[in-house]
């Protein structure tokens, strides 16, 4: 597994990372055995980067990841998690980017993950609810994360959001080391290219997440929280048929496409079992036929670069 250094942060991790939202049940039920086996298979494959969040499965993702990594030497893995957003057992989101809330969240994540140091902590989804949390996230939340970085509790200050206008502000103004960009570099959204010059100018490392467009490009039923309407699903189905006509599948092409951009060298995917993890690693390594990519993206044009209403 190739290793990558994330901008000027100094953090080195595998070029493919495992997102653990699926292990928290965000895309359907996952048993404890499958969660443990998935993390073990990732380690065996040379994956060192694991990304989680308290909001994934109402802390279930972090707790499962912590149990799966128990006993693994700490230097063998890079832990990325988030703060500021929590989700209760009923699936309701709660946002708090105050200094006290961020400190509590980081300490609680360390306890669930079984560590005393977190490599990356991203402020999570502060662009939600019409952007009312953005100023507090920058002024209070990021200030606390910088303090924790200086104290040696975390390695890097990160940001994990979606809205393009907020990203442009953050990459221009905010004191972050790492950016987790989701749903902006895949077959149906290429807006990450608008953000790259801003990140590169400041040495901000980028993690590219959601190569399957949060499930839209998998061919499976979307989770209830996905904002894509029925017509978008039908568009993806037509694109899947085009991929099959050219001797591939939409998920295979989607992951290969996401993983082959040299300016976005770290790709994070999430999956529910070890078999899918191994299949995804094969997909990420496949060569690309750009003529097929063009045909599939033509079919996906109705959904290209759509600003979905996540949350």
C-alpha positions in Angstrom: 0.0 0.0 0.0 1.4 3.4 -1.1 1.9 6.0 1.6 1.1 9.7 1.3 2.0 12.7 3.4 -0.9 15.1 4.1 0.2 18.5 3.0 2.3 20.3 5.6 0.7 18.4 8.5 3.6 15.9 8.5 1.0 13.0 8.9 1.8 10.0 6.7 -1.0 7.5 5.9 -2.0 4.9 3.4 -3.3 6.2 0.0 -6.5 4.3 0.7 -8.3 4.9 4.0 -11.2 3.0 5.6 -14.2 5.2 6.5 -16.2 3.6 9.3 -19.6 5.2 8.8 -20.8 1.8 7.4 -19.6 0.0 10.5 -21.8 2.3 12.5 -24.8 1.2 10.5 -25.2 4.2 8.3 -25.8 2.1 5.2 -27.6 -0.8 6.9 -27.2 -3.1 9.8 -23.7 -4.5 10.5 -22.9 -7.2 13.0 -20.0 -7.0 15.4 -18.2 -9.9 13.7 -18.3 -8.2 10.3 -17.1 -4.9 11.8 -14.1 -6.6 13.5 -13.3 -8.6 10.3 -13.5 -5.5 8.1 -10.9 -3.6 10.2 -8.7 -6.7 10.4 -8.8 -7.1 6.6 -7.9 -3.4 6.2 -4.9 -3.7 8.5 -3.8 -6.9 6.6 -4.1 -5.0 3.3 -1.8 -2.2 4.6 -4.4 0.4 5.2 -3.3 2.7 8.0 -5.9 5.4 7.9 -9.2 4.9 9.7 -11.8 7.7 9.7 -14.8 7.8 12.1 -17.1 10.2 13.9 -19.3 10.3 17.0 -22.3 10.9 14.7 -21.8 7.6 12.9 -24.4 5.3 14.4 -24.7 7.3 17.5 -21.0 6.6 18.6 -21.3 2.9 17.4 -18.7 3.4 14.7 -16.1 4.8 17.2 -16.8 2.1 19.7 -16.5 -0.7 17.2 -13.4 0.7 15.7 -11.8 1.1 19.1 -12.5 -2.6 19.9 -11.2 -3.7 16.5 -7.9 -1.8 17.0 -7.4 -2.9 20.6 -4.0 -4.6 20.9 -2.7 -3.2 17.6 0.5 -1.1 18.1 -0.5 2.6 18.0 2.2 3.4 15.4 0.5 1.1 12.9 -2.6 3.3 12.4 -3.7 6.9 11.8 -6.9 7.8 13.5 -9.2 10.5 12.1 -12.4 11.4 13.8 -14.7 14.4 14.2 -16.3 16.7 16.7 -19.2 19.2 16.9 -22.0 17.0 15.6 -23.7 14.1 17.5 -26.6 11.9 16.5 -28.9 10.3 19.0 -30.4 6.9 18.8 -33.5 8.2 17.1 -31.2 9.6 14.3 -31.6 13.2 15.3 -28.6 15.4 14.7 -27.3 17.8 17.4 -24.7 20.5 16.7 -22.4 22.3 19.2 -19.1 23.9 18.3 -18.5 25.7 21.6 -15.1 25.3 23.2 -16.5 23.2 26.0 -18.4 20.9 23.7 -15.4 20.3 21.4 -13.2 19.5 24.4 -15.7 17.0 25.7 -16.2 15.4 22.3 -12.5 14.9 21.8 -12.0 13.3 25.2 -15.0 11.1 24.7 -13.8 10.0 21.3 -10.4 9.1 22.8 -12.1 7.0 25.4 -14.3 5.1 22.9 -11.4 4.6 20.5 -9.1 3.4 23.3 -6.3 5.9 22.7 -4.8 9.0 24.3 -3.9 10.7 21.0 -5.8 11.4 17.9 -4.0 12.1 14.6 -6.7 14.2 13.0 -9.8 15.8 14.5 -12.2 17.4 12.0 -15.0 19.8 12.9 -18.0 18.0 11.5 -20.9 19.3 9.3 -20.9 22.9 10.7 -22.2 24.0 7.3 -25.5 22.4 8.1 -28.7 24.3 9.2 -28.1 27.1 6.7 -24.6 27.8 7.9 -25.6 29.2 11.4 -22.7 27.3 13.0 -19.8 28.4 10.7 -18.6 31.4 12.7 -18.7 29.5 16.0 -16.9 26.6 14.5 -14.1 28.8 13.2 -13.8 31.1 16.3 -14.3 28.6 19.1 -14.1 25.0 17.7 -10.9 25.5 15.7 -9.3 27.5 18.4 -9.7 24.6 20.8 -8.4 22.1 18.3 -5.3 24.3 17.8 -4.8 24.3 21.6 -5.1 20.5 21.7 -2.6 20.2 18.8 -0.1 22.4 20.7 -0.6 20.4 23.8 0.2 17.2 21.9 -3.3 15.6 22.3 -4.1 15.7 18.5 -1.8 15.8 15.5 -3.8 18.0 13.1 -6.8 20.3 12.9 -9.3 19.2 10.2 -12.6 20.1 8.6 -15.3 17.8 7.3 -18.1 19.7 5.5 -19.9 19.7 2.2 -21.1 23.2 1.1 -18.8 24.6 -1.6 -19.2 28.2 -0.5 -18.1 27.4 3.0 -15.2 25.3 1.7 -13.9 28.3 -0.2 -14.0 30.4 2.9 -12.4 27.7 5.1 -9.6 27.0 2.6 -8.9 30.7 2.3 -9.2 31.8 5.9 -9.4 29.1 8.5 -6.4 27.6 10.4 -6.8 24.0 9.4 -4.1 21.4 8.4 -6.3 18.8 6.7 -9.6 18.9 4.7 -11.9 15.9 4.4 -13.9 16.6 1.2 -16.8 14.3 0.5 -18.9 14.0 -2.6 -16.8 16.5 -4.6 -14.5 14.1 -6.5 -16.4 11.2 -8.0 -18.0 10.3 -11.3 -20.9 12.7 -10.8 -19.2 15.6 -8.9 -15.9 17.1 -9.9 -16.0 20.3 -7.9 -12.9 19.4 -5.9 -10.9 20.8 -8.7 -12.3 24.3 -7.7 -10.8 23.7 -4.2 -7.4 22.3 -5.0 -5.6 25.5 -5.8 -6.8 27.0 -2.5 -5.6 23.9 -0.5 -2.3 23.6 -2.3 -1.5 27.3 -1.8 -1.6 26.7 2.0 -0.2 23.2 2.2 -3.5 21.8 3.4 -3.7 18.0 3.0 -6.9 16.7 1.4 -8.7 13.4 2.1 -11.2 12.5 -0.7 -14.2 10.7 0.7 -17.4 9.3 -0.8 -16.2 7.9 -4.1 -19.6 6.2 -4.5 -21.4 9.5 -4.0 -22.7 8.3 -0.6 -24.2 5.3 -2.2 -25.7 6.7 -5.4 -23.1 5.0 -7.6 -23.2 1.6 -5.9 -26.4 0.2 -7.5 -27.8 -0.6 -4.0 -30.7 1.0 -2.2 -29.8 4.4 -0.9 -29.9 5.0 2.9 -32.9 7.0 4.1 -30.8 10.1 4.8 -29.5 10.4 1.3 -31.0 13.5 -0.4 -31.0 12.3 -4.0 -34.5 12.1 -5.5 -35.9 9.2 -7.5 -35.0 10.8 -10.8 -31.4 10.9 -9.7 -31.4 7.3 -8.9 -32.9 6.5 -12.3 -30.1 8.5 -13.9 -27.5 6.5 -12.0 -29.2 3.3 -13.1 -28.9 4.4 -16.8 -25.2 5.2 -16.2 -24.8 1.7 -14.7 -26.2 0.2 -17.9 -23.7 2.2 -19.9 -20.8 0.9 -17.8 -22.0 -2.7 -18.3 -22.1 -2.2 -22.1 -18.5 -1.3 -21.9 -17.5 -4.4 -19.9 -17.3 -2.9 -16.4 -19.7 -1.9 -13.6 -20.5 1.5 -12.1 -19.0 0.8 -8.7 -15.8 -0.5 -10.3 -15.4 2.5 -12.4 -16.4 4.9 -9.6 -13.7 3.8 -7.2 -11.0 3.5 -9.9 -11.9 7.1 -11.1 -11.7 8.5 -7.5 -8.4 6.8 -6.7 -6.6 7.8 -9.9 -6.3 11.5 -9.5 -2.7 12.3 -8.4 -3.7 15.7 -6.9 -6.1 13.9 -4.6 -3.9 11.1 -3.4 -5.9 9.7 -0.5 -9.3 8.1 -1.1 -11.6 7.0 1.7 -14.4 4.5 1.2 -16.7 2.8 3.7 -18.0 -0.7 3.5 -19.8 -3.3 5.7 -17.7 -6.4 5.4 -14.2 -7.7 4.7 -15.2 -9.2 1.3 -16.4 -5.8 0.0 -13.2 -4.2 1.4 -11.0 -6.5 -0.6 -13.2 -6.0 -3.7 -12.9 -2.2 -3.3 -9.1 -2.4 -3.1 -9.1 -4.3 -6.4 -11.4 -1.7 -7.9 -9.1 1.1 -6.7 -6.1 -0.5 -8.5 -7.8 -1.1 -11.8 -6.6 0.9 -14.9 -9.0 3.4 -16.3 -10.3 3.6 -19.8 -11.0 7.3 -20.1 -13.3 6.8 -23.1 -15.6 4.7 -20.9 -15.4 7.3 -18.1 -16.6 9.9 -20.7 -19.5 7.8 -21.8 -20.6 7.1 -18.2 -20.2 10.7 -17.2 -22.3 11.8 -20.2 -25.1 9.5 -18.9 -24.6 11.1 -15.4 -24.8 14.7 -16.7 -28.3 15.4 -15.2 -26.8 14.9 -11.8 -23.3 16.3 -12.4 -22.2 18.8 -9.7 -25.6 18.9 -8.1 -25.7 20.6 -4.7 -27.7 18.1 -2.7 -29.4 19.1 0.5 -27.6 16.9 3.0 -29.0 17.2 6.4 
